[in-house]
Amino acid sequence: MSATRMRMLSPRNFFSRSDVLLSGGGGARRPGGSQSVGSGGSVGSGVRSLTCPSLSSSPGRALSSLSTTRRGLPKEKMTENGVATRAKVLTIDTMNPTVKKVEYAVRGPIVQRAVELEKELSEVGGTHTHTCLLFLCFKVLALCSYPELLNDSTFPEDAKSRARHILQSCGGNSMGAYSASQGIDSVRQDVARYIERRDGGVSCDPDNIYLTTGASDGIVTMLKLLVCGQGSNRTGVMISIPQYPLYSAALAELGAVQINYYLNEEKCWSLDISELQRALDEARQHCNPRALCIINPGNPTGQVQSRQCIEDVIRFAAKERLFLMADEVYQDNVYADGCQFHSFKKVLFEMGPEYSNTVELASFHSTSKCYMGECGFRGGYMEIINMDNEVKAQLTKLVSVRLCPPVPGQALMDLVVNPPQPGEPSYANFIKERTATLSALAEKAKLTEQVLNTVPGIRCNPVQGAMYSFPSLTIPEKAVREARDKGQQPDMFYCMKMLEETGICLVPGSGFGQRDGTYHFSLLTHTPFYPANKVKEFHQKFTKEYS
């Protein structure tokens, strides 16, 4: 790619184009109250009061004689070729205002720019690699998608058995049919058995399992149930900072109050109950806190909460009457010595009836993470504990509105929770691939931490789990000033420069939340496309340039 081409697609030009698109749709207001007509039209005269003439002679004729503006309809205007057009009904000024508050850093300007660069590379012959885990799951999905393959002797019998099991549970024995809104019954039963095995025999009722379109769908659905009230009675939801931007985006869209509690970076992003209490006490002065969200293992911070911490959180939720939401999609990604995943449900039930019979909990899992990484299938589930029966009926009604989750995603979820067992033909290959994948993830996480900690101005906590590191970053004051002159957050400026100069796509810490005066970036640790050594080289060059 030529330097000229890179300059043409600089951050300044990129954001300028975005600004034009955002401001051009709805018509900008001018001094004096007048407003331009949307979508490139000429400037109108502003809103006029409406008066109605006498309709006694002929109501239809009288109404038709009113101008479109006076009838409250979008004003028509003539284009150069004489074709009448009119202003848009939906503009940036008339759209739902809560949507404009939504931000989602992991699909924000940095990633959008990376997609542009990737497209340019493909046009000039550049390549990149992508690997995916291929074992029993995809053989089964192939059989489910094209049942004629069940007669093919090249497929192992355990794959065929699982495919038949899934198809028999589908309407018309086809994945092309709708399923029950809560999900395929046999899949929910398999999920329940998986949870029981994971939690050492703690009972799981399949009727408490809701299959979802990825974990995100379940999380947003639960927030919809929780959010209510206005003014100081609006629902507040406690989320960790740094946080996965799904939470802040969903709360903004729903008009809820985001209550930030800060993870302790100095103690490997641990969760302190005293910080939960501080955040809750402050929030109660202006909203009604009702829920506490925990991400474990952490995204984007990569910490794994101890059992003691989880017990403390459960006691806190019980004392303060908070609904617990446990995002546990990285439960198989635990790397650090001495760390272990403990599900909130297991700990809750081991704490005894005082808590297991009262604390309301929703936990979430997904096919998108762990060793699977099959995010495009949009498979997931949530389990609800101690939910009021009438609310549960409303939850079932709410999920029925979207008919059902994608059936291939449900099938894949079934295969994740019901993997090959000892003695089955696919077992050895499954264990080999899963072990290799998780070992590689652990090795890369450790390597990322080690390399970044050799860079003056970058400090990276141990990556205990999940698939991300969230290093702190020292940005020279000269770069901070230049970023603010451009209207950018300093870490956004840093990450955009890195993308343009190295092709490495980092997400700035400001998109996840961070303490004032600190800067971070989120770095995926599981793919060679994000080499820590390249980050090291860029940071040294960047620091020298702006010193």
Secondary structure, DSSP 8 states (H G I E B T S, - for coil): --HHHHHHT-HHHHHHHHHHHHHHTT--B-TTS-BB-TTT--B------------SS-HHHHHHHS-TTTTTS--EEE-TTS-EEE--SS-TTTS-HHHHT---GGGSHHHHHHHHHHHHHHHTT---------SHHHHHHHHHHSGGGGG-TTS-HHHHHHHHHHHHHSGGG-TTS---TT--HHHHHHHHHHHHHHTTT----GGGEEEESHHHHHHHHHHHHH----GGGSEEEEEEES--THHHHHHHHHT-EEEEEE-BGGGTSB--HHHHHHHHHHHTTTSEEEEEEEESS-TTT-----HHHHHHHHHHHHHHT-EEEEE-TTTT-B-STT-----HHHHHHHT-HHHHTT--EEEEEESSSTTT--GGG--EEEEEES--HHHHHHHHHHHHTT----HHHHHHHHHHHS---TTSTTHHHHHHHHHHHHHHHHHHHHHHHHHHTTSTTEE-----BTTEE--EE---HHHHHHHHHTT--HHHHHHHHHHHHH----EEGGGT---TT--BEEEESS-TTS-HHHHHHHHHHHHHHT-
